[in-house]
Amino acid sequence: QVQLVESGGGLVQAGGSLRVSCAISGFISLTNSVGWYRQAPGKQRELVATMASGGGTNYADSVKGRFTISRDNAKTVSLQMNTLKPEDTAVYYCNAGINNRDFWGKGTLVTVSS
């Protein structure tokens, strides 16, 4: 069974940096895509960044140039967030696509104070 566990969320001031990580257990390989999504209070979950099997990345326009997705190995995915803004406040979820199924973590809360 594939499980995803996020860590690294917390409270940070606007302009600061934070790194969230995702540990994936179960069968997953570098051929599987991974990504980060977020959901702010009262809003729908939205894409933040994804990394395809070939290593190609995709970012939401709102985070381009500030956030970087990385993958240390098949089972560890991180999101480096710089120059954080109050509107980045959300629960951040890790996602993995395996055999045409989506797997999700429970999320980690990131709060950016102004």
C-alpha beads as a LAMMPS data file, in Angstrom:
LAMMPS data file: protein, C-alpha beads

114 atoms
113 bonds

1 atom types
1 bond types

-500.0 500.0 xlo xhi
-500.0 500.0 ylo yhi
-500.0 500.0 zlo zhi

Masses

1 110.0

Atoms # bond

1 1 1 0.000 0.000 0.000
2 1 1 1.368 3.393 -0.984
3 1 1 1.409 6.016 1.750
4 1 1 2.547 9.628 1.598
5 1 1 3.512 11.634 4.680
6 1 1 4.228 15.347 4.507
7 1 1 6.378 17.272 6.958
8 1 1 7.978 20.666 7.384
9 1 1 4.989 22.961 7.523
10 1 1 4.767 25.776 10.015
11 1 1 4.495 29.498 10.592
12 1 1 6.752 31.886 8.703
13 1 1 6.798 35.624 8.097
14 1 1 6.164 37.077 4.680
15 1 1 9.360 37.097 2.653
16 1 1 10.707 34.071 4.451
17 1 1 11.434 30.544 3.276
18 1 1 10.181 27.094 4.159
19 1 1 10.832 23.599 2.875
20 1 1 8.199 20.892 2.982
21 1 1 8.996 17.266 2.313
22 1 1 7.072 14.134 1.438
23 1 1 8.115 10.614 2.374
24 1 1 6.552 7.901 0.218
25 1 1 6.314 4.301 1.353
26 1 1 5.270 1.342 -0.730
27 1 1 6.026 0.678 -4.357
28 1 1 6.963 3.756 -6.336
29 1 1 9.678 4.404 -8.877
30 1 1 11.189 7.369 -10.645
31 1 1 8.857 6.640 -13.564
32 1 1 5.912 7.786 -11.464
33 1 1 4.957 11.428 -11.415
34 1 1 4.802 13.381 -8.167
35 1 1 3.551 16.784 -7.199
36 1 1 2.453 19.293 -4.617
37 1 1 -1.003 20.805 -4.330
38 1 1 -2.475 23.213 -1.820
39 1 1 -5.841 24.162 -0.440
40 1 1 -6.467 27.492 1.222
41 1 1 -9.435 28.052 3.555
42 1 1 -12.649 28.322 1.555
43 1 1 -10.930 27.520 -1.722
44 1 1 -10.514 24.502 -3.953
45 1 1 -7.366 22.438 -4.015
46 1 1 -4.970 23.733 -6.661
47 1 1 -1.794 22.584 -8.345
48 1 1 1.445 24.076 -7.043
49 1 1 4.151 22.071 -8.790
50 1 1 4.574 18.715 -10.465
51 1 1 7.462 16.602 -11.655
52 1 1 6.947 14.096 -14.460
53 1 1 8.704 10.772 -14.881
54 1 1 11.383 12.321 -17.081
55 1 1 12.123 15.005 -14.523
56 1 1 10.245 17.775 -16.282
57 1 1 8.587 20.254 -13.950
58 1 1 5.471 22.371 -14.075
59 1 1 4.542 25.240 -11.768
60 1 1 1.497 27.341 -11.094
61 1 1 2.010 30.873 -12.369
62 1 1 1.590 32.216 -8.839
63 1 1 4.691 30.357 -7.574
64 1 1 7.010 30.432 -10.586
65 1 1 10.412 31.760 -9.654
66 1 1 9.723 31.323 -5.932
67 1 1 9.064 27.606 -5.441
68 1 1 11.176 24.639 -6.535
69 1 1 10.106 21.000 -6.555
70 1 1 12.836 18.405 -6.187
71 1 1 13.154 14.680 -5.847
72 1 1 16.089 13.188 -3.954
73 1 1 15.094 9.650 -4.869
74 1 1 11.992 7.723 -5.794
75 1 1 10.542 8.074 -2.314
76 1 1 11.389 11.606 -1.225
77 1 1 9.891 14.733 -2.757
78 1 1 10.452 18.267 -1.507
79 1 1 9.148 21.725 -2.178
80 1 1 11.420 24.660 -1.436
81 1 1 9.361 27.812 -0.957
82 1 1 11.072 31.191 -1.015
83 1 1 9.783 34.744 -0.798
84 1 1 6.603 33.488 0.786
85 1 1 3.476 35.623 0.695
86 1 1 0.398 35.597 2.947
87 1 1 -1.600 34.233 0.007
88 1 1 0.599 31.116 0.085
89 1 1 -1.090 30.147 3.351
90 1 1 -2.690 26.738 2.815
91 1 1 -2.540 23.060 3.586
92 1 1 0.042 21.560 1.243
93 1 1 -0.571 18.049 -0.062
94 1 1 1.835 15.631 -1.666
95 1 1 0.582 13.606 -4.628
96 1 1 1.876 10.579 -6.521
97 1 1 0.466 9.064 -9.689
98 1 1 0.943 5.291 -9.791
99 1 1 -0.715 2.897 -12.239
100 1 1 -3.366 5.459 -13.172
101 1 1 -4.264 6.070 -9.537
102 1 1 -3.713 9.181 -7.471
103 1 1 -2.335 8.844 -3.969
104 1 1 -2.436 11.691 -1.460
105 1 1 -0.923 12.549 1.861
106 1 1 -2.899 14.135 4.701
107 1 1 -1.250 17.501 4.219
108 1 1 0.912 19.909 6.161
109 1 1 -0.171 23.425 7.112
110 1 1 1.871 26.395 5.969
111 1 1 0.941 29.758 7.457
112 1 1 2.534 32.968 6.207
113 1 1 2.046 35.998 8.407
114 1 1 2.081 39.533 7.045

Bonds

1 1 1 2
2 1 2 3
3 1 3 4
4 1 4 5
5 1 5 6
6 1 6 7
7 1 7 8
8 1 8 9
9 1 9 10
10 1 10 11
11 1 11 12
12 1 12 13
13 1 13 14
14 1 14 15
15 1 15 16
16 1 16 17
17 1 17 18
18 1 18 19
19 1 19 20
20 1 20 21
21 1 21 22
22 1 22 23
23 1 23 24
24 1 24 25
25 1 25 26
26 1 26 27
27 1 27 28
28 1 28 29
29 1 29 30
30 1 30 31
31 1 31 32
32 1 32 33
33 1 33 34
34 1 34 35
35 1 35 36
36 1 36 37
37 1 37 38
38 1 38 39
39 1 39 40
40 1 40 41
41 1 41 42
42 1 42 43
43 1 43 44
44 1 44 45
45 1 45 46
46 1 46 47
47 1 47 48
48 1 48 49
49 1 49 50
50 1 50 51
51 1 51 52
52 1 52 53
53 1 53 54
54 1 54 55
55 1 55 56
56 1 56 57
57 1 57 58
58 1 58 59
59 1 59 60
60 1 60 61
61 1 61 62
62 1 62 63
63 1 63 64
64 1 64 65
65 1 65 66
66 1 66 67
67 1 67 68
68 1 68 69
69 1 69 70
70 1 70 71
71 1 71 72
72 1 72 73
73 1 73 74
74 1 74 75
75 1 75 76
76 1 76 77
77 1 77 78
78 1 78 79
79 1 79 80
80 1 80 81
81 1 81 82
82 1 82 83
83 1 83 84
84 1 84 85
85 1 85 86
86 1 86 87
87 1 87 88
88 1 88 89
89 1 89 90
90 1 90 91
91 1 91 92
92 1 92 93
93 1 93 94
94 1 94 95
95 1 95 96
96 1 96 97
97 1 97 98
98 1 98 99
99 1 99 100
100 1 100 101
101 1 101 102
102 1 102 103
103 1 103 104
104 1 104 105
105 1 105 106
106 1 106 107
107 1 107 108
108 1 108 109
109 1 109 110
110 1 110 111
111 1 111 112
112 1 112 113
113 1 113 114
